[in-house]
Amino acid sequence: MTDHQIHVDRATDPERYLATDQTVWFEEISSQPVDSQLRGVPERLRFAADVDGSDPGTYAGIYGVRPLTLSVPGPERGVRQLPCAGLTWVGVHPDQRRKGVLTAMLGHHFEQVHEEEPATHVSALHASEPAIYGRHGYGLASLEQEVTLGRGTTLTAPHLEEAAAAVSTQLATVTDPGMAKRIRACELRCAADSVGTVVGEEDFYERICDPQPENLRGKEPVRLLFARRDGDDVGVVAFRRTQKWERARPGGEVSLDAPLGEPAVRLALLRRVLDLDLVGTVKVSTVGVDDPLLHWVGGPRAASDVATYDSLWVRLVDLPEALQDRAWSGPCDVVVEVTDTAAPWNEGSWRIHVDDTGRAEVERTRAESAVRLPVEALGSAYLGGGNLVAMLQAGLVEERRVGAVAELWRALRTEVAPAAAMGF
């Protein structure tokens, strides 16, 4: 099958769009109205692939985009929030696999982002299967850990005690009025300090705060624990408990994403969760690799278990603009030859010149390149997490001038690794 037989455009039939998703992901079908299930993916940002002769009740493939902001390195060691196209709801109908549908949809996505006004220069996603998206120019930009702790685990942080003691906590339920705005406000506050975080629009949080009945069957509603200081929300953590009894003794499990807030706030929230009654195990997900949690518990072996996963994948759709959007950690002057077959406007040699203020100028050049790399390598390093020198040693990057890769990486890297990003 050739690409011209695959037609990608706006998905004009919400029922058909949802039916395709249900065919791909085979989860329990929700009883909620279609519009409710699709909330958080704007109608104008739902796309579908059609193939001549395919099932009229489903599309050959679908994808959606959530409008996000992505926190990238900013000036003076700060953080800057950029528009980001959050790729989601990606799926190819089982009958249409290995026919070029995904390639056509991602090519369409890159063109849409490239032409979008106001300008968006990066796309990001969480990968269901990590082997897929590197082939299309996405680089693994951050890692996350899942840390399992026992109830009552001691968290030691002597120089945060005074600040943590000034934080009070308040319990709520995700379906309580006003929760979407409160959660998003905490996300925005955290994003202002943490490279690698993403924040959605308000309807994304409204969807989270209106769970489908099927997701509540036999389960506790998601609880929220807000951290407050001087009458204001300064952090939040969402958690859910699963009841379990062993020989008449409580051994429930708490599952939560890493709390939001400055370190002292996260410390106060985690201590409260670790002290919940009727619980034996606390499982904390989306913990960034430089998150203080493992320092607080005394290292990885002090936890019951630590597992590492890929978090955010970043794609530079408009390479020069994206590289100029972020602040750099140091000066460099390197000519980079970039390969990018999916977004050919990025292909070629670019001079990356960064001055002492961390401001970059990126422009095309015919000068001899010092580094040759695929676009996904720059996506991986974009947030300061993917080590280009390690990629050089792994044979994924080519160096044509000794020291050029290290020079480029020193200018890209950040003082701490990017935070793990929430799922979208």
C-alpha positions, 0 to 999 in steps of 0.5 A, a space after each residue: 500500500 502506498 502513502 497516497 491511499 492513506 488520507 489523514 484529516 480532521 476526524 469529523 465523526 466522534 462515534 467512529 473516532 471513539 470506536 476506533 480507540 476502543 478497538 485498539 485499546 480493548 478496555 471496558 467500554 464506558 457508559 458515559 456520553 461520547 463527548 464526555 469520554 473525548 473531553 480534553 482532546 479538542 474537536 479541532 485536534 482530533 485526526 484520523 486516517 482513512 484507507 479506501 475500502 476500510 470498515 466504515 464504522 471505524 477509522 484506519 487510525 486515529 490520533 489526538 493532540 492535547 494543548 500543553 505547556 512544557 517547562 524548559 530551561 530558562 534564563 538565569 537558571 530558571 524555567 520557561 514554559 513553552 507551548 507543546 503539542 501533546 500527542 495522545 490517543 494514537 492507534 492503528 486499527 488491527 486490520 491496518 497495521 504495517 501498512 504505513 498508517 502510523 507513519 502517515 499520521 505522524 507525518 501529518 502531525 508534524 506538518 500540522 504543528 509546523 504550520 500552526 499559529 500561534 507557533 508551537 515548535 515541539 511535540 511530546 508524548 508518553 510511549 505505550 511501546 518505546 520502540 516505536 517513536 524513536 523511529 519517528 524522531 522522538 527522543 527519550 527526554 526524561 526518566 521516572 521511577 516507581 518507588 515502593 515504601 513500607 508504611 511509616 518509612 522515615 524520611 530524613 531531611 534535617 534542613 527542611 524540617 522548619 519549612 515542612 512544619 509550616 505546611 498544613 494538609 487538607 484532604 479532599 476528593 477528586 469529585 469535590 467542586 472546584 478541584 480541577 482549578 485547584 489541581 491545575 493551579 498547583 501544576 502551574 506553580 510546580 511547572 514554574 520551578 521544574 524543567 520537564 513538567 507539562 500542564 494541560 488546559 482546564 478541560 483536561 483536569 475537568 475530565 480527571 475530576 469526573 471519573 467514568 463509573 467503570 473506573 470506580 467499580 470496586 475502588 476508592 474514589 481518588 483522594 487529594 491531599 492539598 498542602 497549604 501555607 498561609 491560607 494558599 495551596 502550595 502543593 497537592 498529591 492524588 492517591 487511591 487506597 486498595 484495602 487488603 487484610 492478611 490474617 486479620 491484620 491490615 495491609 492495604 496499598 496506597 498508590 500515588 503519583 509523586 507530590 507536586 510542590 517545592 521539596 519541603 511541601 513534598 516532604 510534608 505530603 509524603 509523610 502524611 501519606 506514609 502515616 495513613 491508617 490500615 496501610 502496609 505499602 505505599 507505591 509512589 510513581 512518576 518520581 524523577 531520577 533526581 527527586 529527593 525521595 530516595 535521598 530522604 529514605 537513605 538510598 534505593 535499597 532502603 525502599 522495598 522496590 525501585 523500578 525505572 521507566 521512560 517518562 516524556 519523549 520529545 520531538 523537535 518539530 521546528 528545530 532552530 526555533 525549538 533550540 532558540 526557545 530554551 536557555 542554554 547552560 554555557 557557551 558553544 559554537 558547533 556545526 551539527 548535521 541533523 538527519 530527519 526524514 519525517 520532518 525534512 525542513 529540519 534536515 541538514 547542517 546547522 550552526 548552533 552558537 550560544 553566547 555567555 548569556 545562554 542565548 542561542 542562535 541557530 542558522 543553516 550553514 554550509 560549513 563542515 559539520 563537527 557532529 552528525 546526529 539524528 533529530 531524536 538525539 537532540 530531542 532527548 537532550 532538549 530538557 537537559 536529561 539525555 546525555 549526548 556524550 553517552 550517546 556518542 559512546 553508544 555509537 548513536 552520535 558521530 563526532 567529526 571534531 574531537 570534543 564537539 559533542 562534549 561542548 554541545 552537551 555541556 551547553 545543553 545539560 541542566 544542574 538536575 535531571 528533568 522531572 517526570 511528566 504527568 501522563 496525558 
